[in-house]
């Protein structure tokens, strides 16, 4: 039971790390306001925190062999399992909306490029993902008088975006690059979630066995 709770605690830490990475990677560069896109990393972080709390609760219950605490631990595991299933269904339903949210947010940021904050945001995004514009570097041309931001350059230096060509500019748009990045990382999240789900099923079984043992001990007494 203690080994299970330790592994469960580690899985909770893993979820928190994944949620923080996704949240800072995207929202640190773009102000995404859609719940479907920006809410997912926050939900992952919250679930990770709750899992750590439940793991601690389970350790205390197993150590003290407290029937009430172990029962509460089993109930919380079942509730988390149900929430994860609901989150997986919601993620599948909203997955097609993420691309539209990225495109809309990126276009709005590009239009307001020279306003306070937006320049730094989109420059950081283009540097991180080695991309330029929404779907191509050409998206910038009508907005910046046939030039692109220096952050689009393969080798960045002041003024490098004044004469954009396919040889010195990252041609691929940020929507496709970020969407591909999200899909790759969603597989990692799905794998972690599946592993946690298996741990939870084992945890529920272990808790039920321990509950039965504790109850039998009470009846003997």
N, C-alpha and C positions, 0 to 999 in steps of 0.2 A: 504493500500500500504506500509506503514511504517512497519507494523507487518510482512508482507510478506518479505520485504527486510532484516529485522532482522533475520528471520528464514533462509533466503537464505544465509546471511552472516555466520550464525552458521554452516550451511551445508558445506560452503567453508572451514571453520576452521577444520571441521571434516575430510574432504578430505586431507588437508595438514597434519594433525596428522597421518592419516592412511598411507599416502605416506612416511612420514619420518620414521615411525616405520618399515615398510617393507624394506625401503632402508638401514637403519642402521643395521637391524637384519641380512640381507643377505650380503650386500656388505661390512659390517664391518668385516665379517669373511671370505668371499670368494670373489676373484676378478673375478666377472662374467662379461664377455665382450660382451655377446650376447645382441643385441638390444631387442630381444623378451622378455628377462628376466629382464635385468637391466633397460631398458627404461620405463617399466610400472610404477614403483613408481615415477619416475621423471615426467611422464605425469600427474599422479594423483596430485602431488604437484603443477604443473603449472596450471592445471584446477582449483584447490582450490584457488590459488592466483588470477586468472582471475575472478572467481566468487565473491571474496571479492571486487575487483575493480568495477565490474558491480553492485553489491549491493549498494555500496557507490554512484555510478553514479545515480542509480534509486532513492535513497533517496533524492539526490539533485534535481533531476528533478521533483519529486512529491512535494517537499517542495516549490520550486519556481514556480511550475506549468508551466514549460518551455516545450513547444511542441517539440522542437528540441531534448532536452535532453531525454524526455520520449520516443520519436521515436527511438533514438539511443539505449536506454536501451532495447527496445523491439527487435530491430534488433540483438543486441549482445546476447540476450537470445536465439533467434532462432539459431544463429551461434553456440553457445555453445551446444545447444541441438543436432544439426547436428554432431558436433565433438564427442559428447558422444556416439551417435549411431555408428559412424564410429569406435570409440575406442572399443566399445563392440563387434562389428563384428571382428575387428582385434584380440582382446583378445581370442575370440572363435576359430579363425583360428590357432593362435600360441600356444594354450594351450597345445597341445601334444608335442611341442618342448621343453617345460620347463624342463621336466624330463630328456631329453637327455642332455640339457645344464648343469643341476646340476651334472649328472653323469660324464660328460667329465671334468668339472671344478674341481670336487672333486678328481677325479683320478689324474689329473695333479698336484694338490696341494699335494696329498699324495706322489707321486713320488719325489717331490722336498721338502719333509718334513723338512729336516735338513738345508735347505738353508734359508738365511735371510728373515724374515717376515713370511714365510709359517708356521713355527712351531706355532707361536702365533695365526695365523689366524685359522688354523684347530683345535687347542686345544680349542679356544674360541667357535667355532662352535659345537664341540662335547660336551662341557660342557653345552651350552645353550639348545641343543636339546636332551641331554642324549642319544646320539647315538655313533656308532663306525664304522669307515670305510665307504665304499660306500654302500654295501649291507649286510655286516656282519663284525664283528671284525676280522674274518679270512683273510680279504683283507690286513690287516697290516702284517701278519705273514711273507710272503716272502720278504717284504720290510724292516722290522726291526729285522731280525734274530730271528723269532719266538716269538717276543714280540709285545706289542702294546703301544701307548702313555699312560701316566698316566691319561690323560683326558678322556680315555675310562672307567675308573674304576667307579663303583657305589659309592664307598667311596674312594675318591682320597687321596693318600699320596705318597711320593717319592718312586719310584720303584714298585708301585702296579701293573704296567702293565708288569712286567717281567715274570709273570707266569699266563697268561690269561686263565681263565675258564669261563664257563657260569654262575657260581655263583658269581663271583666278577667283571665281565665285562658287560657293556651294549651291548647286543648281536645285537640289531636291527641296520641296516645300516642307514646312514644319508640321503641317497637319498629318501628312503621311508618315513622317518620321516618328512623331510623338504617338500616333495611333499604333504603329508597329511596336514601339517601346512598351506601351500599355498592354498590348496583347501578350508580349513576351513575359512581362512581369505578372500578368493575371494568371498565367500558367503556374508560376512560382507560388502565388497566393493560393491558388486552387490546390496545389500539392500540399502546402502547409496545412490548409483547412481540412483536407482529407485525412492527413496524419493526425491532426487534433481530434477529428471526429472518431477515429478508431480508438484513440486514447480515452475518449469520453465513454465510449461503449464499454471498454475494459474497466474504466473507473466506476461506472454504474454497477457492473457485475461484481467487482471487488467490494464496493460499498454495501451491496445487498448481502453478500456473503458475510461481511463483518457485522452487519446489523443482525443477521440471523444468529451469529455466534454470540454477540453481546446479549441478545434477547434470551438465548438459551441459558447463558450464565446467570441472568437475572431470575429465570424460572427455577434454576437449581437452588439458588439462594433462598 
